[in-house]
Amino acid sequence: MTLLGKKEQAKLELDYPCEWRYKIVGEEKEAMITAVCEIISEKEHKIADSNRSKNGKYTSLNLDLLVHNEEERNFIFQALKAHQHIKMVL
């Protein structure tokens, strides 16, 4: 068995357009929902509760939407990650 380095890892191959799920984590659910709406504007999407941290400080949401290409998928990821009300994006 050979382990691949970062440069050798296989690139994720998707057939676009496709449904994509981002898991977003933050402290305030409503602030995260507002952030999502600011970033994706009027693009059709679905937001659903996911989990809460053990101590209740953090909450996570699932964001499902149709992405048309890798550039769009990565742009949304980076925009979510950079937003002040979102602590983490998976």
CNS distance restraints for C-alpha pairs under 8 A (distance, minus, plus):
assign (resid   4 and name CA) (resid   8 and name CA) 5.41 0.50 0.50
assign (resid   4 and name CA) (resid   9 and name CA) 5.62 0.50 0.50
assign (resid   5 and name CA) (resid   9 and name CA) 6.20 0.50 0.50
assign (resid  14 and name CA) (resid  18 and name CA) 7.58 0.50 0.50
assign (resid  16 and name CA) (resid  67 and name CA) 7.11 0.50 0.50
assign (resid  16 and name CA) (resid  68 and name CA) 5.41 0.50 0.50
assign (resid  16 and name CA) (resid  69 and name CA) 5.62 0.50 0.50
assign (resid  17 and name CA) (resid  66 and name CA) 6.57 0.50 0.50
assign (resid  17 and name CA) (resid  67 and name CA) 5.54 0.50 0.50
assign (resid  17 and name CA) (resid  68 and name CA) 4.14 0.50 0.50
assign (resid  17 and name CA) (resid  69 and name CA) 6.28 0.50 0.50
assign (resid  18 and name CA) (resid  66 and name CA) 5.50 0.50 0.50
assign (resid  18 and name CA) (resid  67 and name CA) 5.66 0.50 0.50
assign (resid  18 and name CA) (resid  68 and name CA) 6.66 0.50 0.50
assign (resid  19 and name CA) (resid  64 and name CA) 6.80 0.50 0.50
assign (resid  19 and name CA) (resid  65 and name CA) 5.55 0.50 0.50
assign (resid  19 and name CA) (resid  66 and name CA) 4.44 0.50 0.50
assign (resid  19 and name CA) (resid  67 and name CA) 6.29 0.50 0.50
assign (resid  20 and name CA) (resid  64 and name CA) 5.68 0.50 0.50
assign (resid  20 and name CA) (resid  65 and name CA) 5.61 0.50 0.50
assign (resid  20 and name CA) (resid  66 and name CA) 6.09 0.50 0.50
assign (resid  20 and name CA) (resid  67 and name CA) 6.54 0.50 0.50
assign (resid  20 and name CA) (resid  73 and name CA) 7.97 0.50 0.50
assign (resid  21 and name CA) (resid  62 and name CA) 6.47 0.50 0.50
assign (resid  21 and name CA) (resid  63 and name CA) 5.48 0.50 0.50
assign (resid  21 and name CA) (resid  64 and name CA) 4.52 0.50 0.50
assign (resid  21 and name CA) (resid  65 and name CA) 6.73 0.50 0.50
assign (resid  22 and name CA) (resid  62 and name CA) 5.86 0.50 0.50
assign (resid  22 and name CA) (resid  63 and name CA) 5.10 0.50 0.50
assign (resid  22 and name CA) (resid  64 and name CA) 6.57 0.50 0.50
assign (resid  22 and name CA) (resid  77 and name CA) 7.60 0.50 0.50
assign (resid  22 and name CA) (resid  89 and name CA) 6.59 0.50 0.50
assign (resid  22 and name CA) (resid  90 and name CA) 5.77 0.50 0.50
assign (resid  23 and name CA) (resid  60 and name CA) 6.59 0.50 0.50
assign (resid  23 and name CA) (resid  61 and name CA) 5.67 0.50 0.50
assign (resid  23 and name CA) (resid  62 and name CA) 4.64 0.50 0.50
assign (resid  23 and name CA) (resid  63 and name CA) 6.21 0.50 0.50
assign (resid  23 and name CA) (resid  89 and name CA) 5.65 0.50 0.50
assign (resid  23 and name CA) (resid  90 and name CA) 5.01 0.50 0.50
assign (resid  24 and name CA) (resid  32 and name CA) 7.92 0.50 0.50
assign (resid  24 and name CA) (resid  60 and name CA) 5.44 0.50 0.50
assign (resid  24 and name CA) (resid  61 and name CA) 5.35 0.50 0.50
assign (resid  24 and name CA) (resid  62 and name CA) 6.47 0.50 0.50
assign (resid  24 and name CA) (resid  63 and name CA) 7.41 0.50 0.50
assign (resid  24 and name CA) (resid  80 and name CA) 7.90 0.50 0.50
assign (resid  24 and name CA) (resid  86 and name CA) 6.68 0.50 0.50
assign (resid  24 and name CA) (resid  87 and name CA) 7.60 0.50 0.50
assign (resid  24 and name CA) (resid  88 and name CA) 5.83 0.50 0.50
assign (resid  24 and name CA) (resid  89 and name CA) 4.60 0.50 0.50
assign (resid  24 and name CA) (resid  90 and name CA) 6.46 0.50 0.50
assign (resid  25 and name CA) (resid  58 and name CA) 6.66 0.50 0.50
assign (resid  25 and name CA) (resid  59 and name CA) 5.72 0.50 0.50
assign (resid  25 and name CA) (resid  60 and name CA) 4.32 0.50 0.50
assign (resid  25 and name CA) (resid  61 and name CA) 6.58 0.50 0.50
assign (resid  25 and name CA) (resid  86 and name CA) 5.92 0.50 0.50
assign (resid  25 and name CA) (resid  87 and name CA) 5.56 0.50 0.50
assign (resid  25 and name CA) (resid  88 and name CA) 5.07 0.50 0.50
assign (resid  25 and name CA) (resid  89 and name CA) 6.37 0.50 0.50
assign (resid  26 and name CA) (resid  32 and name CA) 6.75 0.50 0.50
assign (resid  26 and name CA) (resid  58 and name CA) 5.43 0.50 0.50
assign (resid  26 and name CA) (resid  59 and name CA) 5.68 0.50 0.50
assign (resid  26 and name CA) (resid  60 and name CA) 6.49 0.50 0.50
assign (resid  26 and name CA) (resid  85 and name CA) 6.27 0.50 0.50
assign (resid  26 and name CA) (resid  86 and name CA) 4.84 0.50 0.50
assign (resid  26 and name CA) (resid  87 and name CA) 4.94 0.50 0.50
assign (resid  26 and name CA) (resid  88 and name CA) 6.93 0.50 0.50
assign (resid  27 and name CA) (resid  57 and name CA) 5.95 0.50 0.50
assign (resid  27 and name CA) (resid  58 and name CA) 4.57 0.50 0.50
assign (resid  27 and name CA) (resid  59 and name CA) 5.96 0.50 0.50
assign (resid  27 and name CA) (resid  85 and name CA) 7.45 0.50 0.50
assign (resid  27 and name CA) (resid  86 and name CA) 7.79 0.50 0.50
assign (resid  27 and name CA) (resid  87 and name CA) 7.79 0.50 0.50
assign (resid  28 and name CA) (resid  32 and name CA) 6.33 0.50 0.50
assign (resid  28 and name CA) (resid  58 and name CA) 7.51 0.50 0.50
assign (resid  28 and name CA) (resid  59 and name CA) 7.20 0.50 0.50
assign (resid  28 and name CA) (resid  85 and name CA) 7.43 0.50 0.50
assign (resid  29 and name CA) (resid  33 and name CA) 6.30 0.50 0.50
assign (resid  29 and name CA) (resid  59 and name CA) 6.71 0.50 0.50
assign (resid  29 and name CA) (resid  60 and name CA) 7.86 0.50 0.50
assign (resid  29 and name CA) (resid  61 and name CA) 7.89 0.50 0.50
assign (resid  30 and name CA) (resid  34 and name CA) 6.18 0.50 0.50
assign (resid  31 and name CA) (resid  35 and name CA) 6.14 0.50 0.50
assign (resid  31 and name CA) (resid  85 and name CA) 6.10 0.50 0.50
assign (resid  32 and name CA) (resid  36 and name CA) 6.22 0.50 0.50
assign (resid  32 and name CA) (resid  85 and name CA) 5.82 0.50 0.50
assign (resid  32 and name CA) (resid  86 and name CA) 6.17 0.50 0.50
assign (resid  33 and name CA) (resid  37 and name CA) 6.36 0.50 0.50
assign (resid  33 and name CA) (resid  47 and name CA) 7.79 0.50 0.50
assign (resid  34 and name CA) (resid  38 and name CA) 6.23 0.50 0.50
assign (resid  35 and name CA) (resid  39 and name CA) 6.23 0.50 0.50
assign (resid  35 and name CA) (resid  80 and name CA) 7.58 0.50 0.50
assign (resid  35 and name CA) (resid  83 and name CA) 6.98 0.50 0.50
assign (resid  35 and name CA) (resid  85 and name CA) 6.94 0.50 0.50
assign (resid  35 and name CA) (resid  86 and name CA) 7.81 0.50 0.50
assign (resid  36 and name CA) (resid  40 and name CA) 6.06 0.50 0.50
assign (resid  36 and name CA) (resid  41 and name CA) 7.83 0.50 0.50
assign (resid  36 and name CA) (resid  80 and name CA) 7.13 0.50 0.50
assign (resid  37 and name CA) (resid  41 and name CA) 5.19 0.50 0.50
assign (resid  37 and name CA) (resid  42 and name CA) 7.30 0.50 0.50
assign (resid  39 and name CA) (resid  76 and name CA) 7.30 0.50 0.50
assign (resid  39 and name CA) (resid  79 and name CA) 6.73 0.50 0.50
assign (resid  39 and name CA) (resid  80 and name CA) 7.14 0.50 0.50
assign (resid  40 and name CA) (resid  76 and name CA) 7.39 0.50 0.50
assign (resid  44 and name CA) (resid  65 and name CA) 6.57 0.50 0.50
assign (resid  44 and name CA) (resid  66 and name CA) 7.75 0.50 0.50
assign (resid  45 and name CA) (resid  63 and name CA) 6.95 0.50 0.50
assign (resid  45 and name CA) (resid  64 and name CA) 5.67 0.50 0.50
assign (resid  45 and name CA) (resid  65 and name CA) 4.62 0.50 0.50
assign (resid  45 and name CA) (resid  66 and name CA) 7.53 0.50 0.50
assign (resid  46 and name CA) (resid  62 and name CA) 7.92 0.50 0.50
assign (resid  46 and name CA) (resid  63 and name CA) 5.77 0.50 0.50
assign (resid  46 and name CA) (resid  64 and name CA) 5.14 0.50 0.50
assign (resid  46 and name CA) (resid  65 and name CA) 6.55 0.50 0.50
assign (resid  47 and name CA) (resid  61 and name CA) 6.56 0.50 0.50
assign (resid  47 and name CA) (resid  62 and name CA) 5.57 0.50 0.50
assign (resid  47 and name CA) (resid  63 and name CA) 4.66 0.50 0.50
assign (resid  47 and name CA) (resid  64 and name CA) 6.48 0.50 0.50
assign (resid  48 and name CA) (resid  61 and name CA) 5.60 0.50 0.50
assign (resid  48 and name CA) (resid  62 and name CA) 5.19 0.50 0.50
assign (resid  48 and name CA) (resid  63 and name CA) 6.74 0.50 0.50
assign (resid  49 and name CA) (resid  60 and name CA) 6.54 0.50 0.50
assign (resid  49 and name CA) (resid  61 and name CA) 4.66 0.50 0.50
assign (resid  49 and name CA) (resid  62 and name CA) 6.32 0.50 0.50
assign (resid  50 and name CA) (resid  59 and name CA) 7.51 0.50 0.50
assign (resid  50 and name CA) (resid  60 and name CA) 5.24 0.50 0.50
assign (resid  50 and name CA) (resid  61 and name CA) 4.82 0.50 0.50
assign (resid  50 and name CA) (resid  62 and name CA) 6.01 0.50 0.50
assign (resid  51 and name CA) (resid  59 and name CA) 5.78 0.50 0.50
assign (resid  51 and name CA) (resid  60 and name CA) 5.18 0.50 0.50
assign (resid  51 and name CA) (resid  61 and name CA) 7.13 0.50 0.50
assign (resid  52 and name CA) (resid  56 and name CA) 5.72 0.50 0.50
assign (resid  52 and name CA) (resid  57 and name CA) 7.52 0.50 0.50
assign (resid  52 and name CA) (resid  58 and name CA) 5.72 0.50 0.50
assign (resid  52 and name CA) (resid  59 and name CA) 4.28 0.50 0.50
assign (resid  52 and name CA) (resid  60 and name CA) 6.22 0.50 0.50
assign (resid  53 and name CA) (resid  57 and name CA) 6.19 0.50 0.50
assign (resid  53 and name CA) (resid  58 and name CA) 5.21 0.50 0.50
assign (resid  53 and name CA) (resid  59 and name CA) 6.22 0.50 0.50
assign (resid  67 and name CA) (resid  72 and name CA) 6.33 0.50 0.50
assign (resid  67 and name CA) (resid  73 and name CA) 5.85 0.50 0.50
assign (resid  68 and name CA) (resid  72 and name CA) 6.58 0.50 0.50
assign (resid  68 and name CA) (resid  73 and name CA) 7.62 0.50 0.50
assign (resid  69 and name CA) (resid  73 and name CA) 6.35 0.50 0.50
assign (resid  70 and name CA) (resid  74 and name CA) 6.05 0.50 0.50
assign (resid  71 and name CA) (resid  75 and name CA) 5.96 0.50 0.50
assign (resid  72 and name CA) (resid  76 and name CA) 6.19 0.50 0.50
assign (resid  73 and name CA) (resid  77 and name CA) 6.32 0.50 0.50
assign (resid  74 and name CA) (resid  78 and name CA) 6.14 0.50 0.50
assign (resid  75 and name CA) (resid  79 and name CA) 6.08 0.50 0.50
assign (resid  76 and name CA) (resid  80 and name CA) 6.04 0.50 0.50
assign (resid  77 and name CA) (resid  81 and name CA) 6.09 0.50 0.50
assign (resid  77 and name CA) (resid  89 and name CA) 7.02 0.50 0.50
assign (resid  78 and name CA) (resid  82 and name CA) 6.09 0.50 0.50
assign (resid  79 and name CA) (resid  83 and name CA) 6.37 0.50 0.50
assign (resid  80 and name CA) (resid  86 and name CA) 6.68 0.50 0.50
assign (resid  80 and name CA) (resid  89 and name CA) 6.90 0.50 0.50
assign (resid  81 and name CA) (resid  86 and name CA) 6.36 0.50 0.50
assign (resid  81 and name CA) (resid  87 and name CA) 7.07 0.50 0.50
assign (resid  81 and name CA) (resid  88 and name CA) 6.08 0.50 0.50
assign (resid  81 and name CA) (resid  89 and name CA) 5.73 0.50 0.50
assign (resid  82 and name CA) (resid  86 and name CA) 7.46 0.50 0.50
